[in-house]
Each structure stands twice: as C-alpha cells, then as structure tokens.
C-alpha cells in the first residue's frame, strides 16, 4: 500500500505524483542492486518527461539527488547525480544495509531563478514564479528494495522435496522457485517413492538426478547478459536475478559460488555452469547450508 502523503502548499509549482501542478510531466526513479565482494551496489536512474526541466538540469540551475534510507540500520545517505547524466552507481559496505531500503529522488534549485514551464497547470500558467536557491521543487516515486544477508552457521537445506499426487508416473518432476527459503522439487508419486528410498542409502544418485541439473540451470540463468559499459556502469541484469535475488536460496547459492571460486561472481559467468554446480555441490552439499539430507523429505 502506498504511503499517504500530506500535500504541502508551495509558493512555486511542485512536481510529484500526488500534486496537480503539472499536466503531464512525470518524475520516475528506478533502482537496481547487487551484492559483490562485501559491497552493495545501487544502480540509480531517473527520468523526467519534461524537456524544459531537463535543460535547466543540464545548465546547472537545477540538480537531482536521491535520498537512500535504511531504517533498520539507521542509514541515511544523499547521492547527487551529475548534471550531464541521469544514471548513478554507488556502493556501500554490505553490513550498512539490511531489510527494506527506500530511495526517493528530488529536484533542487541551485540558483535563484524565474521559473516557467509549458506543462504547468492553469493554477500556475502565465503567473510569475520566483524560486530561491536550495528549494526542493520535485519529488519522484519511492522505490523500495530489500537487502538480505546469508546467516552463517545454519544447516538448513535450500533443497526441499515433495510429491504431487496429480502428476502421472513417468512425468518429469517440476521445480518451484516461489518459496524464500528453498528450491522445491515436486515429484510424481513413483519418483517420490524412489527418492525416499535413495535419500539415506544413495545420496550421490539424488545429486546426479536432481540437484546438479537444476543447480546448473539456475547458475546459467543467473549470468547477466551485459555487465558494464566503458565507464563501469551496470547496463543490464539477468531477468532471473531481478526476480529472485532477494530470496534466501539465491543468496546461499551466490555466497557458496564466491567461496568455491575465490570471490568470483555467479553473475559474471566465468565458470561454465555445469562445472560450477559440480564444484559447489562437491565442496558444500553435505556439511553446510546446501545439505539436503532426510530431514527435508
């Protein structure tokens, strides 16, 4: 549910989703994030659908900043965009952020200016407007991301097996990635019976039949199609990552990949996914959080 905002009366037009001072102009913020080598990287980008405002930003008479707030950790940081670009990448120590992190962008006047705009509503159009320096004249939508850290010391599995009575024997098993804590294998009744027999007697068969193929496919989907441009800014992230990166099982795989390959990132795709899956399972599947023994049956 969106926050309820109180409308404040300004002596100048104010651009926000909850005001009517502009007829069509929108001010939108997008935020993406990734965890890498003990750092949380935030990729911020804004759009303002008003050429006159954008020109004032390029001329340095207005500037755009983003306020990033993490109430859980008492974190509050303001990031300023350069006047020639609407994107910004920043990084913070991963331990500085935990839980919900909100980001909102603002348009701020840097000089005293006489202001007019062709998209102003009838309440402001053709009226003389004077804006003093350091006034906030616009506020974007609020974006919220969730930062989770893998908790060390736990032995809980990220692999969960269950059966579906409606699946016909011989049908392929299904995978559900909807849960936060675990990847769920959904087996037909016959496969479930075989799994139940193998779970304590032949763990290697479970690894070969279920874990390796699925983990390989997940690692393949985690690879970003494009990583960085010439200036080092993230251009894109895998759709799979955008959908699942805040889930515990994703973070566990990501963390164990780093440990298995001395800091390398699964998202970079430097290791062939099948080799990576086999290495991770061989190193961590029995004795740490990737264990999937009988307690999860």
Secondary structure as GFF3:
##gff-version 3
##sequence-region A 1 297
A	DSSP	beta_strand	27	36	.	.	.	ID=ss1
A	DSSP	beta_strand	39	48	.	.	.	ID=ss2
A	DSSP	alpha_helix	51	58	.	.	.	ID=ss3
A	DSSP	beta_strand	62	70	.	.	.	ID=ss4
A	DSSP	three_ten_helix	71	73	.	.	.	ID=ss5
A	DSSP	beta_strand	75	80	.	.	.	ID=ss6
A	DSSP	beta_strand	87	93	.	.	.	ID=ss7
A	DSSP	three_ten_helix	94	96	.	.	.	ID=ss8
A	DSSP	beta_strand	99	109	.	.	.	ID=ss9
A	DSSP	beta_strand	113	115	.	.	.	ID=ss10
A	DSSP	beta_strand	129	131	.	.	.	ID=ss11
A	DSSP	beta_strand	136	147	.	.	.	ID=ss12
A	DSSP	beta_strand	159	163	.	.	.	ID=ss13
A	DSSP	beta_strand	174	176	.	.	.	ID=ss14
A	DSSP	beta_strand	183	187	.	.	.	ID=ss15
A	DSSP	alpha_helix	189	201	.	.	.	ID=ss16
A	DSSP	alpha_helix	203	206	.	.	.	ID=ss17
A	DSSP	pi_helix	207	211	.	.	.	ID=ss18
A	DSSP	alpha_helix	212	222	.	.	.	ID=ss19
A	DSSP	alpha_helix	239	244	.	.	.	ID=ss20
A	DSSP	alpha_helix	248	260	.	.	.	ID=ss21
A	DSSP	three_ten_helix	266	268	.	.	.	ID=ss22
A	DSSP	alpha_helix	273	284	.	.	.	ID=ss23
A	DSSP	three_ten_helix	294	296	.	.	.	ID=ss24
###
